[in-house]
Amino acid sequence: MVNVDFSPALVLGMGFVACGLSLYQLRRIQPELSRDFDVVVSSIAIFCGGILVFQVRAVCRPEVLHLSASHL
């Protein structure tokens, strides 16, 4: 199941992915402007952006979080 929820993390993740892809394209289109570490930076940006886009939001259910005095 793919979980995508519109949130600030989605916008930030899409920005990271777009920046990472643009660095890859810069290396292909104008290699004289690109540096060697751009590949590493763009890979990290795409990876982190993917995590932010597809992160799972934890749902806090009251029955799971219920602590009574008898448990302490």
C-alpha positions in Angstrom: 0.0 0.0 0.0 1.4 3.4 -1.0 0.8 6.1 1.6 1.0 9.7 0.2 -0.6 12.4 2.3 -0.6 16.1 1.4 1.5 17.8 4.0 4.6 20.1 4.2 6.8 17.0 4.1 5.3 16.1 0.7 6.2 19.6 -0.7 9.7 19.4 0.8 10.2 15.9 -0.5 9.1 16.9 -4.0 11.4 19.8 -3.9 14.3 17.5 -2.9 13.5 15.1 -5.8 13.2 18.0 -8.3 16.6 19.5 -7.2 18.2 16.1 -7.4 16.9 15.4 -10.8 17.9 18.8 -12.0 21.5 18.1 -10.9 21.5 14.9 -12.8 20.2 16.7 -15.9 22.8 19.5 -15.5 25.5 16.8 -15.7 24.1 15.5 -18.9 23.3 18.8 -20.6 26.3 21.0 -19.5 29.0 18.8 -18.1 31.4 21.7 -17.8 29.2 23.2 -15.1 28.9 20.0 -13.1 31.3 18.8 -10.4 32.1 15.3 -9.4 30.3 15.4 -6.1 27.0 16.6 -7.7 26.2 12.9 -8.3 26.5 12.1 -4.6 24.5 15.2 -3.6 21.7 14.5 -6.1 21.5 10.8 -5.1 21.1 11.8 -1.4 18.5 14.5 -2.3 16.4 12.0 -4.3 16.7 9.4 -1.6 15.7 11.8 1.2 12.9 13.3 -1.0 11.5 9.8 -1.6 11.5 9.1 2.1 9.7 12.4 2.8 7.1 11.8 0.1 6.3 8.2 1.1 6.6 8.5 4.9 4.1 6.7 7.0 2.2 8.9 9.4 1.6 7.3 12.7 -2.0 7.1 13.8 -2.3 7.3 17.6 -5.2 5.1 18.6 -6.4 5.7 22.2 -6.6 1.9 22.9 -2.9 1.5 22.1 -1.8 4.4 24.1 -4.0 3.8 27.1 -2.0 3.5 30.3 -3.8 2.9 33.6 -2.6 3.0 37.1 -2.6 -0.8 37.2 0.1 -1.0 34.5 2.5 1.2 36.5 
